[in-house]
C-alpha cells in the first residue's frame, strides 16, 4: 500500500525548509540506505528550487506550488506542479555543462536530477500546468 502525501506552498524559496520537513514523513519506516534517502531529499529540494526560481520567477510569490510524494515498496515518486511557461527539458539539459565540468552555483539542479533520478520528466498537464516528475528506486 503506497504512502501518498500532498503539500501546497507558495513560490518563495523560504518554503524550502517546510518542503523538506514535510518530506521527512515518507521516511517511516526508515529507508535502510541512507545515501538513497539523502538523494531523494536532494532531488525534491532541487526540483522545488528549480520551479520556484525559474518556472515561477515572473509570477507573484503567492503562486502555489503543489507537491505530491508517494512511497511505494521499491521507489519514491515525486511530482511538483508549476504554473510557469513551458520549456523543453531535453534541450535545457543539453545546454547545461556536465556536473564534473560545472562549478557554477547555478544551473546544476537539473543535471543532478537527471543523474540521480531513475526517471525524470517535465510535461504539460490537462489543467494547463506542468508536472516535474522524479522517481528514485531503492
Buried (B, 14 or more C-beta within 10 A) or exposed (E): EEEEEEBEBBBBEEBBEBBEEBBEEBBEEEBEEEEBBEBBBBBBBBBBBBBBEBBBEEBEEEBBBBBBBBBBEEBBBBBBBBBBEEEEBEEBEEEBEEEEEBEEEEEBBBBBBBEBBEEBEBEEEEEEBBBBBBBBEB
